[in-house]
Structure formats: structure tokens, C-alpha cells
């Protein structure tokens, strides 16, 4: 509501309110003249109120309260001094209070009527392109576009809320019952014009589809027009913007700009249909099939050969402990004989008793050695007689047992040279004495 209409409405309400409550008595036929006098008195005080008529909190605004205070004082003075007023039945303070109440009511009604008259346009309800352009446009460019849309539809842009993405328009006279629809169309056209002029860029989607036929660069240049027609039938069928290219001869790359949310969801279906059309054109042109080796991904780079690991040296085998030795009757050191399961060689025959008795008649020199030699021979004879009894438990022999037997016999002969010599010398000496 403009200032002129608000001033007239407020003057009429003040006069009618004072008359109805019996605060004043108007000269017969002077009501209209008194309303004009009050309207003239309010000139210059209503404009601040008219500017805040759309605001819900206008009555609580300090500026509004101050404007109302000045207005009531001016109106009370004009009423009491008017010649169209025959009598007054209230004090000045009561008149000022009645004027203030009437002004507040008139301001509230004007604000309610303005809320009913204003047109609110939500940008998110204008379609995919307009909504996306409203999100991506700069604030200054967006406000200019909304102002142009209001001028085209016959309204004035009052405000724009970026958080709610809502524009508020105030209709201009004369009233138009289809103003809301015309404003929505005008706003959508202006936002789409931002996209067409390149001020705002819509989001794009990129897809790549593999081809079953391989095309050479020369063949690709020859088939460009046919492939572009296929793109028009598939990708641009619903008015979307799309660009294509075949970078390596085996796949097609598509840059797709959808113009609706449904097209953005169906982009894979459109690209698959376009790739099928391209494959058909290549097959008709005699393009070769993509080889299996080219279709698969390249093999990974060869791995470096593993370094040969050094073999660990075998742990040294612990040496067998040296066999224990013992001394025989003559003082010679001999290895300890371990029991062997093989058959032992036959033992030497025992000395005859005649020789044993002959030894008793030796000279003192020889007799001194005879007891030791006799004890050694007796010990050997006893030991060798015991061995066959133990070894005869297993009569079977192997080649390894035979080799060990020969080794033991040679070792025994080498280990007792002194004893054998002494025995033989003793026997010789004894014979000579006989």
C-alpha cells in the first residue's frame, strides 16, 4: 500500500472512531471536510509508516513508534482547531490516545492486505535449469535477473532471501489475477538466459564406453557426420547438451550436460545407447574387431628377480669322542674294545702245561720277567675265550661286519708287538737251556 492510500484510510478511521465513541461532535454535513482536513494534517508523517507496512514487526519498531507519536500529536492539534468540529467531549490526551489506537489498527490492516497482495516465488520450484542457475549465479547477477523478471510481469522486487531461496514481489496497479504464474515464468526465463549467455555454467557428467570395433583416425573423420547424427538420436533426444570424442579408437568419451534431474539419472542409459549406435556404424564400415589382447588391460611391469639367498653353512658335526684306552700288563696303551655282534677271529691255543713247568727252571734274570709275561698271556687268553661266547649269539655276518673284523685284527696285532716278542724270546731261551 502506498502512502496516499494509507493516509486517506487512516484519516477516515480516526474521524469515524472519535464520532462513534462520542468524543467529538461534527457540524452537520462536515464529516467529509473534517476527513480531508485530518488527511492534510498527516501529510509528511505517513510515508515512514507506508514504507514499513510489509513488515510484521512494524508496531514494535522504535522508528515506527516515534512516527506514530508525531502523527497523533499533529492529528489531535488539527482536530481541535478545525472549524468543522462543533464540540469536543474529551481531553486532549484522550483524543491523542484514540488517534494512536486508530493509527495502529489501520497500520495492521494495511500490513495484512500487503501480505495477501505480495507474490512469493521459490526458485527451487522453477525446474532443474532455473534452480541450478539460481544456486550457481553470483548474488548481484541473480538480483538483476529477478528485477528484470518483475518489470516484465508488472511487479516490483521487494526482497530476496538467499537461505530460503525465495523472492518477494509487490504487485503494481492495476491488479492482475494471474500475476503469480506470470512472475514464475518470467523468473525462469531470466535464469535460463543466464545459462544461455554463459554467465552460469551447468554441471556436466563424463562417461566412457568401450567399443567392440577399432576405428582408425582416417575412418573416424569419414564417419564423423554419421556418429554425430547418432548422438542427436540418443544423447540429445530430450534437448540435453552433449559432446563426444573417440580418443584411442577403441572407446568413446561423452561429456553430458543434463537439463533435468531425470536425464541426470538416466545418463548411463543414454551413453550405452550411443555406444551401440557407434558400434553398428563401425561394423557397417568394415572396421576390425578389437583384439582380445588390446581389450584387456596391459600386463603389470615385470617384477625384479629376487636376489639369491646365500645358503647357510651346515652346522659342524660334533666329532666323536676319542675312545678310552687302558694299559695292559706290559704297560702298552690299547683302545677299548667295544662289543661287536660279528663273529670274532679264532683265539690262539693255550700254552701247554709242560712249557709252563719248564719256565720255573729259568735263570734268575729270565724268571724275573716270566710272571709278568705269564699274567699278560693268561689275561689275553681269558679275554679271547670270553669274546666268542658273547658274539656267537648272532651267527649271520655282513660285508660291513667282515670289514670291521679285519680292521680289529690288524689293530690288535699292531698294538701288542712288545708282548709277543718277549713271549717268543722267553720260549727260545727256555729251549736252549733244555
C-alpha positions in Angstrom: 0.0 0.0 0.0 1.3 3.4 -1.0 1.5 6.5 1.3 -1.5 8.2 -0.3 -3.9 5.4 0.2 -2.7 4.8 3.7 -3.2 8.4 4.6 -6.8 8.6 3.4 -7.7 5.3 5.1 -6.1 6.4 8.4 -7.9 9.8 8.3 -11.3 8.2 7.7 -10.7 5.7 10.5 -9.7 8.4 13.0 -12.7 10.6 12.4 -15.2 7.7 12.4 -13.7 6.3 15.5 -14.0 9.5 17.5 -17.6 10.1 16.3 -18.6 6.5 17.2 -17.3 6.8 20.8 -18.9 10.2 21.3 -15.6 12.0 21.7 -16.5 14.8 19.2 -19.5 16.4 17.6 -19.2 17.2 13.9 -21.1 20.0 12.1 -23.9 18.7 10.0 -22.6 17.7 6.6 -19.0 18.4 7.7 -17.6 14.9 8.1 -16.0 14.7 4.6 -14.5 18.1 5.1 -13.1 17.1 8.5 -11.6 13.9 7.0 -9.8 16.0 4.3 -8.5 18.4 7.0 -7.1 15.4 9.0 -5.6 13.9 5.8 -3.9 17.2 5.0 -2.5 17.4 8.5 -0.9 14.0 8.3 0.9 14.8 5.1 4.6 14.0 5.5 4.0 11.8 8.5 2.5 8.7 6.8 5.4 8.0 4.4 7.6 6.3 7.1 4.7 4.2 8.1 3.9 3.2 4.5 7.5 2.0 3.9 7.1 -0.4 6.9 3.7 -1.6 6.1 5.0 -5.0 4.8 7.0 -5.7 8.0 5.3 -7.9 10.6 7.1 -6.2 13.5 6.3 -2.6 12.4 4.5 -1.7 15.6 7.4 -2.8 17.7 10.0 -0.8 15.7 11.3 2.2 17.6 11.2 4.3 14.4 7.6 3.3 13.8 6.6 4.2 17.4 8.3 7.6 17.0 6.5 8.3 13.7 3.2 7.3 15.3 3.8 9.7 18.2 4.4 12.6 15.9 1.4 11.7 13.9 -1.0 11.6 16.9 0.1 14.9 18.1 -0.3 16.5 14.7 -3.8 15.0 14.2 -5.1 16.0 17.7 -4.0 19.6 17.1 -5.7 19.7 13.7 -9.0 18.2 15.1 -9.2 20.6 18.0 -8.6 23.6 15.7 -10.9 22.6 12.8 -14.0 24.7 12.1 -15.9 21.6 11.1 -15.9 20.4 14.7 -18.8 21.7 16.7 -17.8 20.4 20.1 -15.3 18.1 21.9 -16.2 15.9 24.9 -12.8 14.6 25.8 -9.4 15.9 26.9 -6.5 16.3 24.5 -4.7 13.2 26.0 -7.8 11.1 25.4 -8.0 12.3 21.8 -4.4 11.6 21.2 -4.8 8.1 22.6 -7.8 7.5 20.4 -5.8 8.7 17.3 -2.9 6.4 18.2 -5.2 3.3 18.5 -6.8 4.1 15.2 -3.4 4.5 13.5 -2.2 1.2 14.9 -5.3 -0.7 13.7 -5.0 0.9 10.2 -1.3 0.0 10.0 -2.1 -3.6 11.0 -4.8 -3.9 8.4 -2.5 -2.4 5.7 0.2 -4.9 6.6 -2.2 -7.8 6.3 -3.5 -6.6 3.0 0.0 -6.3 1.7 0.8 -9.9 2.8 -2.2 -11.0 0.8 -1.1 -9.0 -2.2 2.6 -9.8 -2.4 3.8 -12.7 -4.6 6.4 -15.1 -3.3 8.4 -17.1 -5.8 10.6 -20.1 -4.7 13.4 -20.6 -7.1 13.8 -24.4 -6.4 10.3 -25.0 -7.8 11.1 -23.5 -11.3 12.8 -26.5 -12.8 16.3 -28.1 -12.9 17.9 -25.4 -15.0 16.5 -22.4 -13.2 17.1 -23.9 -9.8 20.7 -24.8 -10.7 21.3 -21.4 -12.2 19.9 -19.7 -9.0 22.4 -21.7 -6.9 25.4 -21.1 -9.1 24.8 -17.5 -10.1 26.5 -14.6 -8.3 24.2 -12.7 -5.9 24.5 -9.4 -7.9 23.6 -11.2 -11.2 20.8 -13.0 -9.5 19.2 -9.8 -8.1 19.4 -8.1 -11.5 17.7 -11.0 -13.2 14.9 -11.0 -10.6 14.3 -7.3 -11.1 14.0 -7.7 -14.8 11.5 -10.6 -14.3 9.4 -8.3 -12.0 9.4 -5.5 -14.6 8.3 -7.9 -17.3 5.4 -9.3 -15.2 4.3 -5.9 -13.7 5.6 -6.2 -10.2 8.4 -4.8 -8.1 11.1 -6.9 -6.4 10.8 -6.3 -2.6 13.3 -8.7 -1.2 15.3 -11.9 -1.8 16.1 -14.5 0.9 19.3 -16.5 -0.1 18.7 -19.0 2.7 15.1 -19.9 1.7 15.9 -19.1 -2.0 12.7 -17.1 -2.2 11.9 -13.8 -3.9 9.1 -11.5 -2.8 7.4 -9.2 -5.3 4.9 -6.4 -4.7 2.3 -6.1 -7.5 1.9 -2.7 -9.2 -1.6 -1.4 -10.2 -3.7 -2.4 -11.9 -4.2 -5.7 -10.2 -3.5 -8.9 -12.2 -5.2 -12.2 -11.1 -2.5 -14.2 -13.0 0.4 -12.3 -11.6 1.9 -15.2 -9.6 2.0 -17.5 -12.7 3.5 -14.7 -14.9 6.1 -14.0 -12.3 7.2 -17.6 -12.1 7.6 -17.8 -15.9 9.5 -14.5 -16.1 11.9 -15.6 -13.4 12.5 -19.0 -15.0 13.2 -17.3 -18.4 15.7 -14.8 -16.9 17.6 -17.6 -15.0 17.8 -19.7 -18.2 19.0 -16.7 -20.1 22.0 -16.6 -17.6 22.9 -20.1 -18.7 22.5 -19.3 -22.4 24.7 -16.2 -22.2 27.4 -18.2 -20.4 27.1 -16.3 -17.1 26.3 -19.5 -15.3 27.6 -23.0 -16.3 25.5 -26.1 -15.5 27.3 -29.2 -14.1 28.4 -31.8 -16.6 28.8 -35.6 -16.4 31.5 -37.5 -18.1 31.2 -41.1 -19.2 33.4 -43.5 -21.2 32.1 -46.6 -23.1 34.2 -49.3 -24.7 33.7 -50.2 -28.4 33.8 -53.6 -29.9 35.3 -52.3 -33.2 38.5 -50.4 -33.7 38.5 -47.3 -35.9 41.4 -45.6 -37.4 41.8 -41.7 -37.4 41.0 -41.5 -41.2 37.9 -43.7 -40.8 36.9 -41.7 -37.8 37.0 -38.4 -39.8 34.9 -40.0 -42.6 32.2 -41.2 -40.1 32.1 -38.0 -38.0 28.8 -36.8 -39.5 27.1 -40.2 -39.1 28.3 -40.5 -35.5 27.0 -37.0 -34.7 23.6 -38.0 -36.1 23.6 -41.0 -33.8 24.4 -38.7 -30.8 21.5 -36.5 -31.7 19.2 -39.5 -31.7 20.4 -40.8 -28.4 22.2 -38.2 -26.2 20.4 -35.0 -27.4 17.0 -36.6 -27.8 15.5 -34.8 -24.8 17.2 -31.5 -25.5 20.3 -32.1 -23.4 23.7 -30.8 -24.5 26.3 -33.5 -25.2 29.8 -33.7 -26.8 31.6 -36.9 -27.9 35.1 -38.0 -29.0 36.9 -41.2 -29.8 40.4 -40.6 -28.3 42.1 -44.0 -28.9 39.9 -45.7 -31.5 38.6 -48.3 -29.0 36.4 -46.2 -26.7 34.0 -43.2 -26.9 34.1 -40.4 -24.3 30.9 -38.4 -23.7 30.6 -35.0 -21.9 26.9 -34.8 -21.0 25.0 -31.7 -19.7 21.6 -32.8 -18.4 18.7 -30.3 -18.4 16.6 -32.2 -15.9 17.0 -34.4 -12.9 15.6 -37.4 -14.8 18.2 -37.0 -17.6 20.9 -36.8 -15.0 19.8 -40.2 -13.5 19.5 -41.8 -17.0 22.9 -40.7 -18.3 24.3 -44.2 -18.3 21.4 -45.5 -20.4 21.9 -42.7 -23.0 25.6 -43.3 -23.2 25.1 -47.1 -23.7 22.6 -46.5 -26.5 25.0 -44.1 -28.2 27.9 -46.6 -28.0 25.7 -49.3 -29.5 24.9 -46.9 -32.4 28.6 -46.2 -33.0 29.5 -49.9 -33.0 26.8 -50.5 -35.6 28.2 -47.8 -37.8 31.7 -49.1 -37.5 30.6 -52.7 -38.2 28.8 -51.5 -41.4 32.0 -49.6 -42.4 34.1 -52.8 -42.1 36.1 -51.7 -39.0 38.0 -54.6 -37.5 37.1 -56.1 -34.1 39.2 -55.0 -31.1 41.7 -57.8 -30.4 41.5 -59.6 -27.1 44.9 -58.5 -26.2 44.1 -54.9 -26.8 40.8 -55.1 -24.9 42.4 -56.3 -21.7 44.5 -54.0 -19.6 48.2 -54.0 -20.2 50.1 -56.6 -18.1 51.9 -55.3 -15.0 55.6 -54.5 -15.3 57.8 -57.5 -14.6 58.9 -57.9 -11.1 62.5 -57.7 -10.2 64.2 -61.1 -9.8 64.6 -61.9 -6.2 68.2 -61.9 -5.0 69.6 -65.4 -4.4 69.9 -66.0 -0.8 73.2 -67.4 0.5 72.9 -70.9 1.7 73.6 -71.2 5.4 76.7 -73.3 6.1 75.8 -76.6 7.7 76.4 -76.8 11.3 79.6 -78.6 12.1 79.0 -82.2 13.1 80.4 -82.8 16.6 83.4 -85.1 16.5 83.0 -88.4 18.2 84.8 -88.5 21.5 88.1 -90.3 21.4 87.7 -93.9 22.7 89.1 -94.6 26.1 92.4 -96.6 26.5 93.7 -98.8 29.1 97.1 -100.3 29.8 97.8 -103.9 29.5 100.1 -105.9 31.8 103.3 -104.8 29.9 102.3 -101.1 30.1 101.2 -100.7 26.4 98.2 -98.5 25.8 95.4 -100.2 23.9 92.0 -98.9 22.6 89.0 -100.2 24.5 87.3 -102.9 22.6 83.6 -102.3 22.0 81.3 -105.4 21.8 80.6 -106.2 18.2 77.9 -108.5 17.1 80.1 -110.0 14.3 81.9 -113.3 14.8 85.4 -112.9 16.3 88.5 -114.5 14.8 89.6 -117.8 16.5 91.8 -117.4 19.6 95.3 -118.7 19.9 95.7 -122.1 21.6 96.5 -122.1 25.3 100.1 -122.9 26.3 100.8 -126.4 27.2 101.4 -127.3 30.9 104.9 -128.7 30.1 106.1 -125.3 28.9 104.6 -123.7 32.0 106.6 -126.0 34.2 109.8 -125.5 32.2 109.6 -121.8 32.8 110.2 -122.4 36.5 113.7 -123.7 35.8 114.8 -120.4 34.1 117.7 -118.4 35.3 117.1 -115.6 37.8 117.2 -113.0 35.0 114.6 -114.7 32.9 112.5 -115.8 35.9 112.0 -112.2 37.0 110.2 -111.5 33.8 108.3 -114.7 33.5 105.5 -113.8 36.0 104.5 -110.6 34.1 104.5 -112.3 30.7 102.6 -115.2 32.1 100.0 -112.9 33.6 99.6 -111.0 30.3 99.3 -114.2 28.3 96.8 -115.6 30.8 94.8 -112.3 30.6 94.7 -112.3 26.9 93.7 -116.0 26.8 90.9 -115.4 29.2 89.7 -112.3 27.4 89.7 -114.0 24.0 87.9 -117.1 25.4 85.1 -114.9 26.7 84.5 -113.0 23.4 83.3 -115.9 21.3 80.6 -116.8 23.8 79.1 -113.3 23.6 79.5 -112.9 19.8 78.2 -116.3 18.9 74.6 -115.2 19.7 74.2 -113.9 16.1 75.9 -116.2 13.6 75.0 -114.1 10.5 77.6 -111.6 9.2 77.5 -108.8 6.6 80.1 -107.3 4.5 80.5 -104.4 6.9 80.9 -106.8 9.8 83.7 -108.6 7.9 85.5 -105.3 7.2 85.3 -104.3 10.9 86.6 -107.7 11.9 89.7 -107.4 9.6 90.3 -103.9 10.9 90.1 -105.0 14.5 92.5 -108.0 13.9 95.1 -105.7 12.3 94.8 -103.2 15.1 95.3 -105.9 17.7 98.4 -107.2 16.0 99.9 -103.7 15.8 99.0 -102.9 19.5 100.9 -105.9 21.0 104.3 -106.1 19.4 106.3 -106.0 22.6 104.4 -108.7 24.4 104.7 -111.1 21.5 108.4 -110.6 21.2 109.0 -111.1 24.8 107.0 -114.3 24.9 108.8 -115.7 21.9 112.2 -114.7 23.4 111.4 -116.4 26.6 110.4 -119.6 24.9 113.6 -119.6 22.8 115.8 -119.1 25.9 114.0 -121.9 27.7 114.6 -124.3 24.8 118.2 -123.5 24.7 118.6 -124.3 28.4 117.0 -127.6 27.9 
